[in-house]
Amino acid sequence: MATDHTRILLIGGNGQVGHELKRTLAPLGEVISTDRAALDLTDESAIRALVRRLRPGLIVNAAAYTAVDKAESEPNLAFAINARAPGVLAQEAAALGAWLIHYSTDYVFAGDRPQGAYLETDPTAPMNVYGRSKLAGEEAIAAVGGAHLILRTSWVYGPHGANFVKTILRLARERVTLSIVADQIGAPTSSPLIAEATAQLIRQLPDDGEDALGGIYHLQSAGEASWYEFACAIVERLRGVDAQAVRCREILPIPASAYPTPAQRPANSRLDCGKIARSFGLRLPQWRDDFELRFGEILRA
């Protein structure tokens, strides 16, 4: 689908993933990026008006309500942005014969599987408002039936926006001891990797209306780690770059029960990425390798 003349509408261009998408989508055509100030995703008529005016050949929705704990007290806002807005985008994309790419999350699963990674076909059972709103967004898009890709990812970090890596870098400079949850397992996935993978997928999308490649895919770095293991890797890497800046001398593994939050979080966030490898030939790197690749830019951000 993506040619030099393709018009790409990027929703959420100033977010973690959206910022990177502006770079990776640029070679594929004309990218028109919107942010929160330019488009109110709670305003259905504004969404429809924008899409109908621009008539894009591809819509990439990188916008989301991602304040997981705050969503518990703001369910209406979370559902407006994460569920209803994607459904409207899907309707407008289908009316134009355009593809829609939308990002979802591991939080659509209960995360209570003791071993193994979740397949796209596994039953969903979100345990918090954020997860339920994201699942409702998936269902709204699927109900429209247009050509779409829903990419579930997890533990996103990168140079732009607030994320776990930036938090640990700050705390490592401020505190002697850190206590980090060790019984939640996933795979850290960088926003540049997500954006680069998205561009690879777009290059393979057919432009003849055929949507055989459409549907839900898991997009997550290979390997696995706990938040504790990820924090240890971050501090170790910072120490290797600037040992004098690191005040932290000890990182303690703690159970999630010792760090209560308003929203419950899945213990197992591992996603099986076999489907995206089979359909698109996309094999994602080990999370440690990708983290090493991105660390310098995060430090400079």
C-alpha positions as CSV (number, residue, x, y, z in Angstrom):
1,M,0.0,0.0,0.0
2,A,2.7,2.5,1.0
3,T,4.1,4.3,-2.0
4,D,5.6,7.8,-2.5
5,H,2.1,9.1,-3.0
6,T,0.5,7.5,0.0
7,R,-1.1,9.9,2.4
8,I,-0.6,8.6,6.0
9,L,-2.5,10.0,8.9
10,L,-0.6,9.5,12.2
11,I,-2.7,9.9,15.3
12,G,-0.8,10.6,18.5
13,G,2.4,11.8,16.8
14,N,3.9,13.3,20.0
15,G,3.6,10.1,22.1
16,Q,6.4,7.6,22.8
17,V,5.7,5.5,19.7
18,G,4.2,8.3,17.6
19,H,7.4,10.3,17.9
20,E,9.4,7.4,16.4
21,L,6.7,6.7,13.8
22,K,7.2,10.2,12.3
23,R,10.7,9.1,11.5
24,T,10.0,5.6,10.2
25,L,6.9,6.5,8.2
26,A,8.5,9.5,6.4
27,P,10.1,7.4,3.7
28,L,6.8,5.7,2.9
29,G,4.9,8.8,1.8
30,E,3.3,12.0,3.0
31,V,2.8,11.8,6.8
32,I,0.2,14.1,8.4
33,S,0.7,13.9,12.2
34,T,-1.8,15.0,14.8
35,D,-1.4,15.3,18.6
36,R,-3.7,15.9,21.5
37,A,-3.8,19.6,20.9
38,A,-4.9,19.2,17.3
39,L,-7.4,16.4,17.7
40,D,-9.6,15.7,20.7
41,L,-10.1,11.9,20.6
42,T,-13.2,12.2,22.8
43,D,-14.9,14.2,20.0
44,E,-16.3,11.7,17.5
45,S,-17.4,14.4,15.0
46,A,-13.9,15.9,15.1
47,I,-12.3,12.6,14.3
48,R,-14.7,11.9,11.4
49,A,-14.2,15.5,10.0
50,L,-10.4,15.2,10.0
51,V,-10.3,11.8,8.3
52,R,-12.9,12.9,5.6
53,R,-11.0,16.1,4.9
54,L,-7.5,14.4,4.6
55,R,-8.7,11.1,2.9
56,P,-5.6,9.2,3.9
57,G,-4.7,5.8,2.4
58,L,-3.4,4.6,5.8
59,I,-4.3,5.6,9.3
60,V,-1.8,4.8,12.1
61,N,-3.3,5.2,15.6
62,A,-0.5,5.6,18.1
63,A,-2.7,7.6,20.6
64,A,-4.0,6.1,23.8
65,Y,-5.0,6.7,27.3
66,T,-2.1,5.0,29.1
67,A,-2.4,6.2,32.7
68,V,-3.1,2.7,34.0
69,D,-3.7,3.6,37.7
70,K,-5.6,6.8,36.9
71,A,-7.9,4.9,34.6
72,E,-9.4,3.2,37.6
73,S,-10.9,6.6,38.6
74,E,-11.4,7.8,35.0
75,P,-13.0,4.9,33.2
76,N,-15.2,7.1,30.9
77,L,-12.2,9.0,29.6
78,A,-10.2,5.8,29.1
79,F,-13.0,4.1,27.2
80,A,-13.6,7.2,25.1
81,I,-10.0,7.4,23.9
82,N,-9.1,3.6,23.9
83,A,-12.3,2.1,22.7
84,R,-14.7,4.5,21.0
85,A,-12.1,6.6,19.1
86,P,-10.5,3.5,17.5
87,G,-14.0,2.3,16.4
88,V,-14.7,5.6,14.7
89,L,-11.3,5.5,13.0
90,A,-12.0,2.0,11.8
91,Q,-15.4,3.1,10.3
92,E,-13.8,6.0,8.5
93,A,-10.9,4.0,7.3
94,A,-13.2,1.3,5.9
95,A,-15.3,3.9,4.2
96,L,-12.2,5.1,2.4
97,G,-10.8,1.6,1.7
98,A,-7.8,2.6,3.8
99,W,-5.8,0.4,6.2
100,L,-5.9,1.1,9.9
101,I,-2.9,0.2,12.2
102,H,-3.7,0.3,15.9
103,Y,-1.6,-0.5,19.0
104,S,-3.0,-2.6,21.8
105,T,-1.5,-4.2,24.9
106,D,-0.6,-7.3,26.9
107,Y,-3.1,-6.0,29.5
108,V,-6.0,-7.6,27.6
109,F,-4.9,-10.9,29.2
110,A,-5.3,-11.8,32.8
111,G,-1.6,-12.6,33.0
112,D,-2.2,-15.5,35.4
113,R,-0.8,-18.2,33.1
114,P,2.1,-19.8,35.2
115,Q,4.2,-20.6,32.2
116,G,4.6,-19.8,28.5
117,A,3.6,-16.8,26.3
118,Y,0.1,-15.8,25.2
119,L,-1.1,-16.4,21.6
120,E,-3.3,-14.0,19.7
121,T,-6.1,-16.6,19.9
122,D,-5.9,-17.1,23.7
123,P,-8.9,-15.9,25.8
124,T,-8.8,-12.4,26.9
125,A,-9.6,-11.4,30.5
126,P,-8.3,-7.9,31.4
127,M,-7.9,-7.3,35.1
128,N,-8.1,-3.5,35.1
129,V,-9.9,-0.6,33.5
130,Y,-7.1,0.2,31.1
131,G,-7.0,-3.4,29.8
132,R,-10.7,-3.5,29.4
133,S,-10.7,-0.2,27.5
134,K,-8.0,-1.5,25.2
135,L,-9.8,-4.8,24.6
136,A,-13.0,-2.8,23.8
137,G,-11.0,-0.9,21.2
138,E,-9.8,-4.1,19.6
139,E,-13.4,-5.4,19.5
140,A,-14.7,-2.1,18.0
141,I,-12.2,-2.2,15.2
142,A,-12.8,-5.9,14.5
143,A,-16.6,-5.3,14.4
144,V,-16.2,-2.8,11.5
145,G,-14.5,-5.5,9.4
146,G,-12.2,-3.2,7.4
147,A,-8.6,-3.8,6.6
148,H,-6.7,-3.4,9.9
149,L,-3.7,-4.5,11.9
150,I,-3.9,-4.5,15.7
151,L,-0.5,-4.8,17.2
152,R,-0.3,-5.8,20.8
153,T,2.9,-4.8,22.6
154,S,4.1,-4.4,26.1
155,W,6.5,-2.7,28.5
156,V,7.2,0.1,26.1
157,Y,10.2,2.5,26.8
158,G,12.2,4.9,24.7
159,P,13.9,8.2,24.4
160,H,10.7,10.3,24.4
161,G,8.0,10.4,27.1
162,A,7.8,9.0,30.6
163,N,8.7,5.3,31.0
164,F,10.3,2.8,33.3
165,V,13.9,3.3,31.9
166,K,13.8,7.0,32.6
167,T,12.4,6.5,36.0
168,I,15.1,4.0,37.0
169,L,17.8,6.2,35.6
170,R,16.6,9.0,37.8
171,L,16.2,6.9,40.9
172,A,19.6,5.3,40.4
173,R,21.1,8.8,40.7
174,E,19.0,9.8,43.7
175,R,18.7,6.7,46.0
176,V,21.1,4.2,47.6
177,T,18.5,1.4,47.6
178,L,15.8,0.5,45.1
179,S,13.0,-2.0,45.6
180,I,11.7,-3.4,42.3
181,V,8.9,-5.9,41.6
182,A,10.3,-9.3,40.7
183,D,7.2,-11.4,40.2
184,Q,5.9,-9.8,37.0
185,I,7.5,-11.1,33.8
186,G,7.4,-9.6,30.3
187,A,9.7,-8.3,27.6
188,P,10.8,-4.7,27.5
189,T,10.1,-3.4,24.0
190,S,11.5,0.0,22.7
191,S,9.4,2.5,20.9
192,P,12.0,2.8,18.1
193,L,11.7,-0.9,17.6
194,I,7.9,-0.8,17.4
195,A,8.1,2.1,14.9
196,E,10.7,0.4,12.7
197,A,8.7,-2.9,12.8
198,T,5.5,-1.0,11.9
199,A,7.2,0.5,8.8
200,Q,8.3,-3.0,7.7
201,L,4.7,-4.3,8.1
202,I,3.3,-1.4,6.1
203,R,5.7,-2.1,3.2
204,Q,4.0,-5.6,2.9
205,L,0.4,-4.4,3.0
206,P,-1.5,-5.0,-0.3
207,D,-3.0,-1.9,-2.0
208,D,-5.8,-3.7,-3.7
209,G,-8.2,-3.9,-0.8
210,E,-7.2,-7.4,0.1
211,D,-7.0,-7.7,3.8
212,A,-5.9,-11.4,4.2
213,L,-2.9,-10.1,6.3
214,G,-5.2,-8.2,8.6
215,G,-6.0,-9.0,12.2
216,I,-4.3,-9.1,15.6
217,Y,-0.6,-9.6,16.0
218,H,1.8,-9.7,18.9
219,L,4.8,-7.4,18.6
220,Q,7.2,-7.7,21.5
221,S,11.0,-8.1,21.9
222,A,12.3,-11.6,22.3
223,G,13.3,-13.0,25.6
224,E,11.9,-12.2,29.0
225,A,12.7,-10.4,32.2
226,S,11.1,-9.3,35.4
227,W,10.9,-5.6,36.3
228,Y,13.7,-6.3,38.8
229,E,15.9,-7.8,36.1
230,F,15.2,-4.9,33.8
231,A,16.1,-2.4,36.5
232,C,19.3,-4.2,37.2
233,A,20.2,-4.1,33.5
234,I,19.5,-0.3,33.4
235,V,21.6,0.5,36.5
236,E,24.4,-1.7,35.3
237,R,24.4,0.0,31.9
238,L,24.4,3.5,33.5
239,R,27.2,2.5,35.9
240,G,29.3,1.5,32.8
241,V,28.8,4.9,31.2
242,D,29.0,7.1,34.3
243,A,29.8,5.3,37.5
244,Q,30.1,8.5,39.5
245,A,26.5,9.4,38.7
246,V,25.1,6.2,40.2
247,R,24.2,6.6,43.9
248,C,22.4,3.2,43.9
249,R,24.3,0.5,45.7
250,E,21.6,-2.1,46.1
251,I,18.5,-3.3,44.2
252,L,16.0,-5.4,46.2
253,P,13.6,-7.8,44.5
254,I,10.1,-7.5,46.0
255,P,6.7,-9.1,45.3
256,A,4.0,-7.0,43.6
257,S,2.0,-7.4,46.8
258,A,4.6,-5.2,48.5
259,Y,4.0,-2.4,46.0
260,P,0.2,-2.0,45.9
261,T,-1.3,0.1,43.1
262,P,-4.9,1.1,42.3
263,A,-4.8,-1.1,39.1
264,Q,-3.9,-4.7,39.2
265,R,-1.2,-5.8,36.7
266,P,-0.6,-9.1,35.0
267,A,2.1,-11.4,36.4
268,N,2.8,-12.9,33.0
269,S,3.0,-10.4,30.1
270,R,4.8,-12.6,27.7
271,L,3.4,-12.5,24.1
272,D,4.1,-15.2,21.5
273,C,5.3,-13.5,18.3
274,G,5.2,-16.5,16.1
275,K,2.3,-15.3,14.0
276,I,3.9,-12.0,12.9
277,A,7.1,-14.0,12.0
278,R,5.1,-16.4,9.9
279,S,2.9,-13.8,8.2
280,F,5.4,-11.0,7.6
281,G,8.8,-12.6,8.2
282,L,9.3,-10.2,11.1
283,R,11.6,-11.6,13.9
284,L,12.3,-9.2,16.7
285,P,15.6,-9.0,18.5
286,Q,16.3,-10.0,22.1
287,W,15.3,-7.3,24.5
288,R,18.8,-6.9,25.9
289,D,20.3,-6.4,22.5
290,D,17.7,-3.8,21.6
291,F,18.1,-2.1,24.9
292,E,21.8,-1.8,24.3
293,L,21.1,-0.3,20.9
294,R,18.7,2.4,22.3
295,F,20.4,3.2,25.6
296,G,22.6,6.0,24.4
297,E,19.8,7.9,22.8
298,I,17.7,7.5,26.0
299,L,20.5,8.9,28.1
300,R,20.9,11.9,25.8
301,A,17.1,12.6,25.7
